[in-house]
């Protein structure tokens, strides 16, 4: 039955009149319900709908549930029926049009109209969601507007049934619906009510801009954009859209459903707030179902902890507009960093205060952190303050969820988190200092990203000119990731400090060069802006003479203008007796001090003596001071103390904040604090600093290490009044603490400061050891060695062998990591000599470190390092310290690699990774897994190698170990080329990896050049291949003697293949000393040289020389490795070539048979062709009955494979051999 031709017929109890519309789920008619004599809309479902009973049951269940709805914004369903196999339902008939029809006429709606419509749609959805019904197909075609413009939402429940019937394949439904689908709906995932919220956002977006957020020529292209791309900014499509709607759209249309509004009720709350803010109404009461992390402030509520009257905010229109644009982008998930610079008092903080007020109104959570001139080198302070504030503003459970797996790293910066959440935060991972910083940085980024997905963030970092190196690096690291996060990061700085603040200067240069930040330079006020401030402050237009007078006094400095106006007002010199501006005020009569500090000093002198003493004590502490510390410092009764701070607040000299457990007082401007400090005599200042240190010790006796930096700072400032040994103690503590936070530059500064004092030799040795470690972690290894050697000499002079051994056990592994093998051996031997026969952990470590180095010195041989590793493992077992075995086994795995003992390497590496993983040592685990992957590839266990690779993918980004990333890329390329034979992809990937390795100055970069050369050799790009093979030889680390053959071998094969016989033979003669020795372990380089020599000699027809290598080839097979060290060929193939040269035909057949089987089972696609070509070569040489025919068959198969692999030169070799065979056959007698 054609359901589109039913007009004039009767269906059940309904007389069908006219067709109203059609869609993917049927047609709609205007009809009359006979028994009730009423007009209805009749929706008739497709005829095939009834063919599946499960769909019918689901439809009836959903329709009955919707029929119970009674809501003014939902089309009422009256009846569900069936007649002659057709299923239909009647519903309320509404005169009007769909939103889709309206948009075709008007294209773009006003913000007011769009908000009205979307509010009514949301109310309909809220009603349905409360009853556990999700619409799933919200779009303009399902939103009806009656003749009065009221909204009626249609088709509840139908989408659920449509989904069950493979909705995406039904004609007529896909294109009209996909544009409004959520990412999870496009991907076929489980849906909940949040899919409707996403679609709601899309409809609002379309009403405001006239287009859907994503368009594409194909359905697949559209789905891709919905899932992976961001929408076009609303402001670029319709600049009239209020910026307050950006945040609402951003949250509603978040890709991840967890980042969207948790409910329609939350959406409606923000819509109501937006409308109220637009018209200045009182905000509605918060809906109880809302779960915003931090609620938006009520109108009139202060959003910053500011005290006292401020002059009106004026000027900065272009700057404020630009910041608003960045806010809008952030609300859509595209964060930015903005740097605001200018002289002291120019108005940087005031501008950020205004932007925070705006951001709060738009749903952002605003957090502020400060850098301080006098915090004693404490790193990351602005981020510490931000995290502490967030932890107190958000519910504990929610905050822990935001921390997620990054909790241990963030807690390193903010130890207070462990006290706030006892037993909730796991211990931190053990990492070397050079990786600690990156691990922490990645943790902070992960935390901020999770936080911002719940609520957009505005982060303000004040006074970055006082930031240390580590803080500047963290800002830069965060900036690299902001583009994918709803975060606006604003930093303020004094541009006058750029010349002396090296961290800030370097940060700005990097950010601007990499286009990671926008710089806004603030200038002083002009005459018009001063006039505007006075007019808005007083409500009267100021006389030009007064404006010019104030401009002359202040040079337009915003802070000084404000202070001067307040000063003149306090002196009652601005207005006459009738409250009008004075027009006769002269410069002499104004009697206003010039300069910021003079003006502030005049203001400060107006407070009481006790208030001044309190402020002076606070100024000695810093820009921020806790109330408990300040109260103990001033040493007065509680009422007197409170009177003092309240007076200071009324005078607008300080402001208070309760965002921490201890109320803190912040100087309203750093210039106020500086003015107070400048009035204190040197001796009094020293005494104050000593009192501050003593008070901190008393208040925080249980966690002095956290306050070590502040204590060291104040004790240093106390000069001769402080105990120098105590100062050194806290400098050491501070150095150790920041070293553990990856703040290496600051650690070096603390240690050097400690060494500037006269201290005992043993303490000096300890500090120099730690200073060396910090220097080495920054790549300053030569400086580190000087410190370490000095420390060891001091210990030796003090006859402290245990300390010598312990220090060496810390130093040697660091030198190995830096590839300083000779120095590592020197330090290891020095420590072993000091320890003698002692059985302890230090000797274990040193034995393994020395053995690791000796493994790379071929002249030492195999037995000595092998014995040393055995002794180290035996000692670790005797000591019962499993944590020692992991690193030793890793070094032993590397030893086995150096001798191309793949099975042994793999076993040691896997066991090492297991132990290190249990010890929470991610970087060491990553190293062990890399060793395991190499071993697994070499012995042909490619599936296990892939599993290890997946685990490595999780480890490597978080640790930030760039060199491990380079190695992992290399191994991935090796494994993939073996398995897929995709040579174009191999060349592209290894070229990309090479660029990364070059940027990191990776010491093993020659391996990248070798693999790139192989890719180009296989692809027939022989000139490029030769260039890269030679580059690898040129770059080889001369300290890695055992690897030379690894680099010579491919060059040898290339020269032979290219027909450059004389060059190949000359190179063979020059490097024959690199070949392995029979009957003993040989280095990886020696075995690789064997592989290249056998193939090159066979190509050159030097069968006698190749034959002499067959016994060594059999030993290579016996190692248990399936692949040659470069993975270019199978070991069995090489053995077959050598056996063929030796005319040991049966052995050759056996080798080639095994090789071909391995090539297909692994698979090794390139070798599937290579084995056939070399096997054919053997058959030709043997020339037995049927050998030529068999050889031709093999060569045809090889040629076909080479053609698929796009290996033209190798295909030419195979074809050349085929021509030779054909010629031989032609010359044979009939």
MARSE-733776 format. One line per 3 residues: for each residue x, y, z of C-alpha. Coordinates in pm, whole numbers. Layout:
<marzas>
X Y Z  ...
</marzas>
This chain:
<marzas>
0 0 0  137 343 -96  107 545 223
156 872 36  -173 825 -155  -420 778 128
-593 1119 111  -969 1069 86  -956 719 235
-1033 587 579  -789 422 815  -938 270 1128
-1142 538 1302  -987 820 1096  -1092 991 775
-776 1105 600  -788 1451 446  -463 1611 322
-96 1524 328  98 1750 567  450 1615 534
678 1317 488  997 1189 648  1214 888 699
974 745 958  657 782 756  406 1044 649
174 1283 834  -184 1362 729  -447 1597 850
-739 1370 949  -1070 1364 1135  -1123 1125 1426
-1477 1011 1350  -1595 897 1692  -1481 1219 1866
-1530 1448 1568  -1200 1622 1613  -917 1719 1380
-592 1538 1441  -255 1489 1281  -216 1124 1180
136 980 1149  150 660 942  463 451 971
626 276 671  450 -45 557  752 -266 636
743 -150 996  513 -429 1105  733 -705 960
939 -728 1278  739 -785 1600  1021 -657 1823
1006 -315 1653  630 -304 1694  653 -381 2066
922 -122 2118  721 139 1927  406 70 2126
596 85 2454  765 417 2367  445 568 2225
241 480 2535  505 639 2754  499 959 2545
117 957 2536  125 1008 2913  313 1338 2865
114 1647 2944  330 1946 2861  254 2265 2667
568 2225 2456  512 1864 2354  272 1752 2084
10 1539 2261  -33 1179 2139  -397 1060 2149
-413 709 2013  -201 423 1874  -364 190 1617
-315 -64 1340  -526 -127 1031  -454 -354 736
-91 -396 843  -26 -23 877  75 119 1215
-16 476 1293  -88 713 1577  -297 1026 1611
-176 1338 1780  -265 1697 1850  -313 1899 1529
-133 2233 1541  -166 2515 1286  170 2670 1204
510 2571 1065  820 2378 1161  1134 2557 1271
1297 2412 960  1043 2595 743  1096 2916 940
1474 2900 897  1435 2854 523  1251 3187 519
1449 3390 772  1787 3205 774  1910 3376 1095
1701 3453 1400  1768 3725 1655  1932 3616 1978
1611 3692 2168  1395 3482 1937  1646 3197 1930
1669 3195 2310  1291 3193 2344  1253 2897 2108
1541 2697 2252  1413 2755 2605  1075 2603 2518
1240 2309 2341  1458 2256 2648  1157 2263 2876
996 1991 2664  1311 1781 2684  1342 1837 3059
988 1700 3100  1075 1394 2889  1413 1329 3052
1258 1335 3396  1044 1046 3270  1343 854 3130
1258 928 2765  1534 1051 2531  1426 1205 2201
1741 1120 1995  1633 1317 1690  1611 1682 1790
1626 1894 1474  1433 2189 1328  1200 1956 1136
1079 1807 1466  1021 2145 1631  679 2291 1545
580 2656 1597  208 2724 1625  38 3033 1489
138 3227 1803  497 3110 1786  473 2863 2073
698 2561 2047  571 2204 2015  828 1922 1999
725 1618 1791  829 1255 1736  935 1156 2086
1018 787 2097  1033 731 1722  1410 773 1704
1460 490 1952  1275 256 1720  1448 402 1416
1787 334 1571  1692 -26 1623  1607 -48 1251
1953 65 1138  1850 423 1101  2171 528 927
2089 320 620  1731 431 570  1679 652 266
1574 1007 341  1677 1003 708  2054 1028 702
2130 1366 548  1850 1541 732  1950 1398 1069
2327 1347 1080  2400 1720 1099  2228 1726 1439
2369 1400 1574  2607 1390 1869  2957 1243 1821
2860 932 2020  2548 887 1807  2759 909 1490
2988 641 1628  2706 405 1722  2777 424 2095
2536 387 2385  2318 698 2410  2168 881 2705
1991 1213 2755  2311 1408 2681  2276 1331 2311
1965 1554 2316  2169 1830 2484  2422 1818 2201
2148 1837 1937  1989 2123 2127  2318 2312 2098
2331 2247 1725  1978 2383 1676  2066 2697 1876
2384 2738 1672  2184 2712 1347  1924 2963 1461
2199 3214 1547  2418 3164 1239  2192 3028 965
2406 2714 919  2471 2394 1108  2813 2370 1279
2940 2113 1032  2879 2059 662  3034 1818 413
2974 1678 67  2938 1323 194  2783 1159 497
3117 1006 593  3283 1346 571  3009 1500 786
3041 1232 1052  3419 1279 1059  3382 1652 1122
3125 1601 1398  3348 1353 1576  3689 1513 1531
3674 1880 1429  3568 2200 1602  3285 2418 1470
3336 2754 1302  3334 3031 1561  2987 3182 1602
3132 3535 1607  3283 3490 1261  2941 3394 1120
2730 3644 1312  2919 3912 1508  2591 4028 1665
2559 3712 1876  2620 3804 2243  2945 3654 2372
2758 3518 2672  2610 3251 2447  2953 3117 2345
3000 2929 2672  2649 2783 2657  2706 2658 2303
3051 2526 2391  2925 2318 2682  2615 2193 2505
2818 2085 2199  3122 1941 2378  3262 1638 2195
3280 1433 2514  2942 1389 2675  3094 1413 3023
3197 1769 2938  2842 1873 2845  2571 1993 3075
2484 1704 3301  2116 1781 3257  1875 2001 3066
1809 2175 3396  2168 2300 3401  2129 2422 3046
1812 2612 3139  1988 2766 3442  2257 2913 3220
2002 3032 2966  1808 3206 3244  2128 3359 3380
2224 3483 3036  1883 3645 2982  1899 3814 3322
2247 3948 3260  2138 4083 2922  1855 4289 3068
1989 4352 3418  1725 4150 3601  1777 3962 3924
1904 3616 3856  1663 3326 3902  1709 3088 4190
1949 2806 4110  1780 2489 4000  1854 2210 4247
1964 1971 3974  2252 2191 3854  2603 2052 3905
2825 2334 3782  3159 2311 3961  3144 2674 4073
2808 2852 4040  2785 3176 3847  2767 3479 4077
2441 3659 4136  2419 4002 3978  2583 4256 4203
2775 3987 4387  3146 4069 4409  3346 3822 4208
3687 3934 4335  3789 3979 4698  3828 4354 4657
3783 4593 4945  3677 4953 4931  3567 5189 4656
3763 5189 4333  3767 5451 4064  3567 5341 3758
3733 5125 3497  3801 5332 3189  3983 5296 2859
4138 4972 2737  3845 4920 2496  4050 4750 2225
4239 4540 2478  3923 4436 2655  3753 4352 2323
4050 4139 2222  4042 3955 2553  3669 3896 2503
3743 3734 2170  3988 3502 2338  3726 3425 2604
3480 3335 2330  3730 3102 2167  3809 2941 2500
3441 2880 2566  3436 2679 2242  3733 2469 2349
4007 2666 2174  4219 2808 2451  4485 3079 2426
4763 3245 2621  4770 3623 2645  5058 3820 2795
4973 4165 2931  5276 4385 2986  5346 4737 3100
5518 4941 3369  5430 4913 3736  5089 5068 3799
4985 5087 3435  4668 4885 3507  4748 4524 3425
4579 4383 3734  4278 4612 3697  4224 4496 3340
4242 4130 3442  3999 4200 3729  3747 4335 3480
3792 4041 3245  3745 3800 3536  3419 3970 3624
3304 3926 3265  3428 3567 3250  3248 3471 3570
2925 3604 3425  2980 3382 3122  3023 3068 3328
3399 3053 3361  3577 2952 3678  3845 3213 3748
4160 3126 3940  4453 3353 4019  4813 3275 4110
5101 3510 4185  5476 3517 4144  5663 3690 4424
5987 3879 4437  6074 3732 4772  5950 3377 4792
6303 3243 4801  6308 3075 4464  5999 2863 4534
5905 2721 4192  5559 2698 4040  5404 2931 4301
5122 3068 4081  5014 2713 3997  5036 2609 4361
4797 2891 4452  4562 2803 4167  4542 2438 4265
4497 2520 4633  4215 2759 4551  4046 2507 4323
4073 2235 4588  3879 2453 4832  3620 2575 4585
3520 2235 4446  3370 1937 4629  3634 1691 4741
3499 1398 4540  3479 1609 4225  3826 1750 4276
3978 1403 4314  3808 1302 3991  3965 1603 3823
4307 1505 3953  4263 1153 3818  4587 968 3747
4777 1297 3767  4716 1326 4143  5068 1211 4249
5236 1461 4017  5013 1756 4112  5060 1668 4480
5436 1709 4433  5371 2074 4359  5102 2107 4624
5183 1886 4927  4876 2023 5102  4666 1794 4880
4793 1486 5063  4678 1634 5394  4344 1735 5246
4291 1390 5093  4466 1143 5327  4521 796 5176
4349 906 4855  4654 997 4646  4895 719 4536
5270 760 4585  5454 936 4301  5647 747 4037
6025 718 4078  6196 907 3798  6539 1050 3727
6544 1429 3772  6580 1499 3402  6239 1333 3347
6069 1444 3669  5988 1788 3538  5821 1663 3219
5622 1404 3415  5495 1675 3649  5424 1913 3361
5218 1650 3179  5031 1580 3502  4942 1948 3543
4820 1967 3181  4606 1654 3226  4455 1797 3544
4376 2133 3384  4225 1964 3081  3992 1751 3293
3899 2052 3505  3825 2269 3203  3604 2003 3046
3376 2037 3348  3381 2418 3344  3577 2663 3126
3871 2822 3306  4023 3166 3316  4366 3139 3478
4558 3455 3568  4926 3445 3657  5029 3776 3808
5379 3931 3799  5548 3671 3584  5862 3886 3571
5943 3732 3910  5895 3376 3789  6184 3132 3803
6305 2919 3515  6083 2621 3603  5766 2827 3632
5838 2984 3294  5892 2639 3141  5562 2513 3285
5379 2812 3134  5537 2732 2798  5444 2363 2828
5080 2447 2907  5071 2696 2618  5150 2415 2373
4831 2233 2475  4585 2522 2518  4452 2499 2165
4247 2193 2256  4121 2315 2595  3853 2564 2708
4110 2770 2900  4217 3132 2868  4553 3180 3037
4650 3541 3108  4993 3633 3242  5093 3981 3352
5445 4117 3367  5639 4439 3394  5805 4509 3063
6071 4712 3245  6192 4386 3402  6252 4205 3072
6617 4305 3059  6694 4151 3397  6445 3863 3411
6606 3601 3190  6334 3335 3243  6061 3578 3135
6261 3708 2839  6328 3353 2720  5966 3253 2775
5829 3545 2574  6074 3488 2291  5976 3119 2268
5603 3181 2293  5600 3450 2027  5835 3262 1794
5618 2950 1815  5294 3154 1788  5181 3017 2123
5086 3347 2280  4958 3698 2212  5129 3997 2370
4928 4305 2473  5133 4607 2580  4947 4859 2798
5032 5227 2766  4968 5504 3013  4637 5692 3003
4589 5982 2767  4407 6303 2861  4069 6173 2738
4094 5862 2954  4186 6061 3266  3887 6286 3199
3662 5984 3153  3776 5837 3485  3706 6163 3672
3369 6208 3504  3252 5855 3582  3385 5872 3937
3214 6200 4022  2919 6209 3783  3037 6553 3664
3243 6654 3367  3583 6760 3505  3746 7088 3405
4021 7055 3146  4267 7230 3378  4220 6964 3648
4258 6681 3396  4582 6831 3269  4706 6886 3625
4653 6522 3720  4803 6404 3391  5107 6621 3460
5142 6484 3813  5105 6117 3712  5219 6096 3348
4901 5895 3292  5006 5598 3507  4668 5439 3590
4754 5340 3947  4908 5678 4020  4607 5858 3868
4380 5663 4101  4601 5727 4405  4637 6098 4323
4261 6142 4287  4209 5968 4622  4481 6182 4781
4327 6507 4657  3982 6393 4763  4111 6309 5110
4266 6656 5127  3930 6805 5025  4090 6993 4737
3884 6861 4445  3541 7012 4509  3408 7345 4629
3150 7389 4905  2866 7316 4664  3018 6987 4557
3129 7112 4216  3471 7060 4062  3719 7331 4148
3850 7505 3840  4120 7706 4015  4329 7424 4163
4699 7491 4093  5001 7264 4102  5137 7436 4413
4808 7413 4597  4764 7049 4500  5073 6975 4707
5075 6624 4569  5400 6427 4590  5537 6313 4253
5611 5946 4200  5426 5635 4302  5618 5560 4619
5589 5914 4751  5215 5914 4697  5183 5576 4867
5406 5678 5155  5182 5977 5214  4880 5746 5219
5047 5488 5445  5141 5754 5699  4773 5827 5759
4709 5493 5935  4762 5438 6308  5097 5339 6454
4981 4984 6532  4839 4941 6182  5169 5065 6037
5365 4813 6245  5137 4535 6129  5177 4640 5767
5555 4662 5803  5573 4311 5943  5354 4186 5660
5575 4363 5404  5879 4174 5532  5700 3844 5470
5596 3920 5111  5304 4021 4891  5082 3761 5061
5087 3677 5429  4877 3434 5630  4681 3573 5925
4830 3320 6171  5185 3410 6079  5114 3784 6083
4936 3772 6421  5232 3598 6583  5475 3838 6421
5314 4155 6559  5268 3991 6901  4962 4187 7020
4628 4073 7155  4372 3942 6911  4144 4248 6916
4431 4488 6853  4553 4270 6565  4205 4254 6408
4162 4632 6447  4493 4682 6264  4416 4463 5966
4062 4600 5936  4207 4953 5932  4450 4848 5659
4162 4703 5456  3955 5020 5495  4255 5220 5375
4265 4987 5070  4624 4895 5145  4547 4523 5172
4265 4294 5077  4177 3961 5234  4089 3629 5082
3934 3322 5237  4010 3089 4950  4250 2902 5181
4197 2757 5529  4412 3034 5676  4277 3381 5591
4541 3556 5384  4612 3925 5338  4733 4048 5001
4879 4392 4946  4646 4572 4707  4950 4645 4494
5310 4532 4512  5412 4899 4506  5246 4944 4846
5460 4667 4993  5774 4809 4835  5699 5154 4976
5672 5004 5325  5995 4805 5293  6191 5103 5165
6115 5290 5489  6266 5021 5713  6630 5055 5820
6869 4773 5724  6912 4652 6083  6542 4655 6157
6476 4477 5831  6724 4203 5924  6560 4160 6264
6219 4138 6102  6339 3867 5863  6487 3670 6151
6155 3694 6339  5968 3581 6031  6194 3274 6002
6157 3189 6371  5779 3228 6351  5755 3004 6043
5961 2739 6224  5727 2755 6520  5406 2748 6314
5511 2471 6076  5746 2257 6282  5589 1937 6142
5658 2020 5776  5959 2246 5761  6076 2099 5431
5775 2258 5261  5877 2597 5397  6250 2549 5349
6270 2798 5061  6098 3073 5261  6306 2997 5568
6629 3007 5369  6523 3336 5210  6445 3509 5540
6756 3374 5714  6972 3500 5428  6803 3839 5452
6871 3837 5827  7242 3846 5747  7481 3814 6040
7190 3787 6283  7108 3437 6156  7295 3116 6241
7486 3034 5919  7460 2659 5980  7083 2688 6004
7078 2893 5682  7284 2623 5507  7050 2354 5646
6743 2519 5496  6919 2596 5168  6999 2224 5138
6644 2128 5228  6504 2373 4977  6739 2242 4708
6635 1883 4771  6267 1969 4764  6271 2163 4438
6507 1904 4285  6235 1646 4353  5989 1873 4173
6207 1884 3862  6294 2251 3924  6661 2198 3847
6767 2560 3789  6627 2659 4127  6790 2357 4292
7129 2460 4152  7079 2810 4289  7000 2680 4638
7299 2443 4639  7538 2712 4517  7409 2951 4782
7474 2687 5047  7829 2636 4920  7896 3008 4952
7904 2961 5332  8193 2817 5530  8080 2461 5601
8224 2128 5709  8384 1909 5440  8133 1626 5477
7836 1860 5434  8012 2025 5142  8063 1684 4979
7693 1598 5018  7587 1929 4864  7835 1897 4575
7700 1551 4493  7349 1691 4472  7463 1996 4278
7634 1764 4029  7317 1564 3982  7115 1880 3911
7376 2008 3664  7391 1672 3486  7013 1659 3457
7030 1989 3266  7289 1843 3030  7578 2026 3194
7770 1703 3248  8123 1850 3247  8028 2088 3529
7861 1798 3707  8176 1586 3684  8381 1863 3845
8139 1877 4140  8123 1497 4173  8498 1450 4160
8547 1722 4420  8289 1556 4645  8451 1211 4610
8792 1356 4692  8648 1516 5006  8494 1184 5115
8822 1002 5047  9017 1259 5249  8770 1207 5533
8823 827 5504  8454 764 5431  8453 458 5199
8081 390 5242  8000 747 5139  8234 717 4839
8063 396 4730  7711 532 4784  7791 850 4593
7946 657 4304  7641 429 4287  7426 740 4234
7665 901 3985  7756 608 3758  7400 535 3632
7351 905 3555  7667 905 3343  7549 593 3161
7219 768 3084  7423 1060 2945  7627 816 2728
7946 917 2912  8075 559 2922  8441 622 3005
8352 852 3294  8091 602 3414  8359 331 3421
8597 565 3605  8338 645 3874  8229 278 3902
8587 159 3954  8646 436 4208  8341 327 4405
8424 -46 4382  8777 22 4503  8640 210 4805
8384 -60 4893  8618 -357 4860  8438 -683 4939
8140 -525 5112  7804 -678 5032  7563 -386 4993
7327 -219 4749  7584 36 4635  7828 -234 4527
7547 -413 4340  7471 -99 4141  7838 -30 4067
7909 -385 3951  7619 -363 3705  7721 -13 3590
8082 -119 3531  7970 -436 3352  7735 -229 3135
8024 -10 3021  8265 -299 2969  8007 -473 2751
8063 -200 2493  8442 -244 2487  8514 -540 2254
8872 -569 2377  8746 -661 2725  8559 -959 2592
8245 -1135 2703  8338 -1320 3021  8432 -1031 3254
8107 -831 3221  7905 -1155 3226  8072 -1256 3553
8016 -910 3700  7646 -920 3614  7616 -1264 3774
7787 -1134 4089  7559 -829 4103  7243 -1039 4066
7365 -1288 4324  7436 -1008 4569  7094 -852 4510
6930 -1187 4577  7138 -1233 4895  7038 -886 5014
6673 -971 4937  6623 -641 4753  6406 -699 4450
6420 -331 4357  6789 -379 4277  6727 -666 4037
6516 -466 3790  6788 -214 3688  7058 -487 3690
6851 -711 3462  6792 -419 3226  7165 -355 3198
7222 -728 3150  6963 -726 2870  7160 -449 2700
7476 -657 2745  7309 -951 2568  7191 -718 2293
7546 -602 2238  7637 -966 2180  7326 -1034 1966
7184 -1286 2210  6817 -1221 2135  6652 -1488 2354
6865 -1394 2655  6807 -1023 2598  6432 -1075 2576
6413 -1284 2892  6614 -1034 3097  6425 -733 2959
6079 -877 3025  6172 -978 3380  6326 -635 3438
6011 -460 3316  5800 -672 3548  6008 -576 3853
6037 -208 3759  5665 -182 3686  5593 -317 4035
5833 -59 4179  5643 229 4011  5941 335 3800
5781 432 3468  6089 556 3285  6301 256 3383
6008 33 3290  5989 207 2954  6360 143 2895
6321 -226 2980  6018 -260 2753  6212 -102 2466
6485 -361 2515  6220 -633 2523  6060 -510 2201
6392 -513 2015  6461 -865 2139  6114 -989 2051
6139 -850 1699  6478 -1013 1651  6358 -1358 1758
6045 -1327 1548  5781 -1290 1820  5616 -1000 1643
5273 -1022 1808  5432 -1000 2153  5643 -709 2028
5323 -531 1923  5172 -584 2269  5484 -443 2433
5468 -152 2191  5113 -71 2300  5222 -62 2663
5511 163 2566  5270 399 2393  5105 457 2731
5435 504 2917  5637 719 2681  5420 1033 2640
5365 1072 3014  5731 1032 3107  5824 1282 2840
6130 1074 2752  6189 1210 2402  6478 974 2335
6258 676 2419  6005 816 2175  6276 815 1907
6366 453 1986  6001 350 1992  5943 509 1651
6244 320 1519  6121 -13 1655  5769 48 1526
5916 107 1182  6121 -213 1204  5823 -419 1309
5587 -267 1055  5819 -304 757  5875 -669 848
5502 -729 878  5357 -514 598  5628 -436 348
5480 -85 309  5804 79 204  5660 419 119
5512 447 466  5839 324 616  6037 594 438
5787 863 541  5778 754 904  6150 715 944
6207 1054 778  5974 1210 1035  6144 1021 1317
6482 1137 1188  6377 1501 1208  6268 1450 1568
6594 1273 1650  6793 1558 1494  6606 1816 1701
6682 1618 2017  7043 1546 1917  6991 1176 1983
7329 1006 2020  7212 690 1837  7074 882 1541
7290 678 1302  7035 396 1346  6771 623 1189
7001 690 894  7064 317 847  6695 231 843
6615 524 613  6892 402 384  6742 51 377
6397 192 291  6544 391 1  6761 96 -108
6455 -126 -127  6254 141 -311  6524 184 -573
6639 528 -458  6998 416 -450  7169 756 -457
6976 862 -146  7037 524 14  7413 555 -28
7407 908 111  7229 793 426  7440 480 473
7753 696 459  7596 957 690  7538 682 946
7905 582 932  8007 946 969  7787 1000 1275
7863 677 1459  7958 727 1822  8325 618 1837
8265 492 2190  8030 222 2058  8302 10 1896
8090 -303 1888  7839 -138 1653  8071 -39 1368
7982 -347 1166  7613 -254 1193  7689 53 980
7944 -92 739  7727 -393 646  7447 -208 458
7701 6 271  7881 -311 164  7559 -470 32
7470 -149 -150  7807 -119 -326  7794 -483 -437
7434 -451 -559  7516 -130 -747  7793 -308 -938
8070 -105 -777  8289 -409 -741  8622 -247 -665
8478 -20 -394  8294 -309 -236  8601 -534 -228
8820 -254 -95  8571 -187 187  8555 -562 258
8931 -582 284  8950 -272 504  8684 -393 747
8731 -771 750  8860 -739 1106  8500 -666 1207
8384 -1018 1118  8298 -1251 1408  8540 -1504 1556
8435 -1866 1549  8328 -2049 1861  8281 -1751 2094
8030 -1472 2166  8057 -1186 1919  7922 -833 1917
7609 -728 1735  7825 -529 1496  8034 -836 1413
7727 -1046 1338  7580 -767 1122  7908 -748 935
7881 -1121 867  7533 -1077 719  7649 -800 484
7972 -978 391  7797 -1304 291  7543 -1126 71
7796 -885 -84  8048 -1160 -162  7776 -1374 -319
7661 -1083 -536  8021 -1021 -644  8072 -1388 -728
8336 -1436 -458  8196 -1776 -367  8518 -1907 -211
8530 -1620 37  8157 -1644 105  8192 -2020 158
8456 -1966 427  8190 -1774 621  7937 -2061 624
8047 -2203 963  7994 -1856 1113  7655 -1836 944
7556 -2162 1112  7666 -2016 1446  7444 -1713 1370
7148 -1949 1324  7233 -2110 1659  7198 -1777 1845
6820 -1817 1827  6767 -1494 1632  6539 -1519 1331
6609 -1176 1187  6943 -1018 1109  7032 -727 1345
6901 -470 1095  6589 -685 1030  6664 -655 657
6692 -1030 611  6636 -1364 778  6935 -1539 935
6836 -1861 758  6851 -1678 423  7210 -1568 492
7301 -1922 597  7145 -2051 274  7350 -1805 65
7671 -1909 242  7589 -2281 211  7520 -2232 -158
7858 -2064 -200  8016 -2362 -23  7831 -2594 -262
7662 -2766 31  7345 -2798 -167  7137 -3001 77
7214 -2762 362  7133 -2469 138  6798 -2625 44
6720 -2676 411  6811 -2318 504  6607 -2168 220
6310 -2394 304  6313 -2282 666  6361 -1919 560
6066 -1923 322  5842 -2076 589  5953 -1811 841
5903 -1533 585  5538 -1631 546  5466 -1713 912
5611 -1398 1066  5538 -1250 806  5847 -1081 657
5705 -961 326  6031 -835 173  6205 -1162 252
5925 -1360 87  6069 -1222 -236  6432 -1222 -122
6438 -1588 -17  6291 -1690 -353  6552 -1489 -544
6848 -1633 -352  6704 -1984 -361  6670 -1952 -740
7031 -1832 -754  7136 -2150 -571  6940 -2370 -807
7102 -2208 -1108  7445 -2267 -958  7361 -2629 -877
7213 -2692 -1221  7053 -3025 -1136  6761 -3192 -1309
6462 -2954 -1304  6654 -2686 -1112  6623 -2425 -1388
6249 -2468 -1416  6210 -2452 -1040  6432 -2143 -1033
6219 -1975 -1301  5904 -2041 -1100  6061 -1893 -788
6184 -1587 -979  5844 -1524 -1136  5693 -1528 -785
5972 -1303 -659  5923 -1061 -949  5552 -1038 -878
5621 -968 -511  5885 -706 -590  5639 -537 -824
5374 -521 -550  5631 -391 -304  5752 -133 -560
6115 -250 -543  6226 -180 -903  6599 -248 -863
6539 -581 -692  6280 -669 -954  6548 -595 -1214
6788 -833 -1035  6527 -1110 -1043  6444 -1043 -1407
6813 -1042 -1499  6853 -1386 -1343  6542 -1505 -1530
6695 -1389 -1860  7014 -1576 -1773  6814 -1894 -1712
6621 -1854 -2037  6951 -1813 -2221  7089 -2122 -2050
6785 -2322 -2145  6808 -2205 -2507  7169 -2315 -2524
7091 -2661 -2392  7067 -2935 -2657  6704 -3012 -2756
</marzas>
